[in-house]
């Protein structure tokens, strides 16, 4: 059994998608989740320290 078959068995793929409505904005829930994960990844990248930064401070 392949990964696609397992995902297809867990998520019904033959139904209509769910949408979120905000006044004039209409977006699918799947796209909203992807956008939220991208923003979260960007914020973590801004906050996470660089790996070599501590070693440079100790050498000074």
C-alpha positions as CSV (number, residue, x, y, z in Angstrom):
1,X,0.0,0.0,0.0
2,X,1.4,3.4,-1.0
3,X,1.4,6.6,0.9
4,X,-1.2,8.1,-1.4
5,X,-3.6,5.3,-0.7
6,X,-3.2,5.8,3.0
7,X,-3.9,9.5,2.8
8,X,-6.8,8.9,0.5
9,X,-8.3,6.5,3.0
10,X,-8.0,9.0,5.8
11,X,-9.2,12.1,4.0
12,X,-12.3,11.9,1.8
13,X,-11.1,13.4,-1.5
14,X,-14.4,13.2,-3.4
15,X,-16.3,15.8,-1.3
16,X,-16.5,19.5,-1.7
17,X,-13.9,21.6,0.0
18,X,-14.7,23.8,3.0
19,X,-14.4,27.5,2.7
20,X,-14.0,30.4,5.1
21,X,-15.8,33.7,4.4
22,X,-14.6,37.1,5.7
23,X,-16.6,39.9,4.1
24,X,-15.2,39.8,0.6
25,X,-12.4,37.3,1.2
26,X,-13.2,33.6,0.4
27,X,-10.4,31.0,1.0
28,X,-10.4,27.3,1.4
29,X,-9.5,25.8,4.7
30,X,-6.6,23.8,3.2
31,X,-5.1,27.0,1.7
32,X,-5.6,28.8,5.0
33,X,-3.7,26.1,6.8
34,X,-0.8,26.2,4.3
35,X,-0.5,30.0,4.6
36,X,-0.6,29.8,8.4
37,X,2.2,27.2,8.4
38,X,4.3,29.3,6.0
39,X,3.9,32.4,8.3
40,X,4.8,30.3,11.4
41,X,7.9,29.0,9.6
42,X,8.9,32.5,8.7
43,X,8.4,33.7,12.3
44,X,10.5,30.8,13.7
45,X,13.2,31.6,11.2
46,X,13.3,35.2,12.5
47,X,13.4,34.2,16.1
48,X,15.7,31.2,16.0
49,X,19.4,32.0,16.7
50,X,22.1,31.4,14.1
51,X,24.2,28.3,14.9
52,X,27.6,29.9,14.8
53,X,26.7,33.1,16.7
54,X,27.7,31.9,20.2
55,X,31.1,30.7,19.1
56,X,32.0,34.1,17.6
57,X,31.1,35.9,20.9
58,X,33.3,33.5,23.0
59,X,36.4,34.1,20.8
60,X,36.3,37.9,21.3
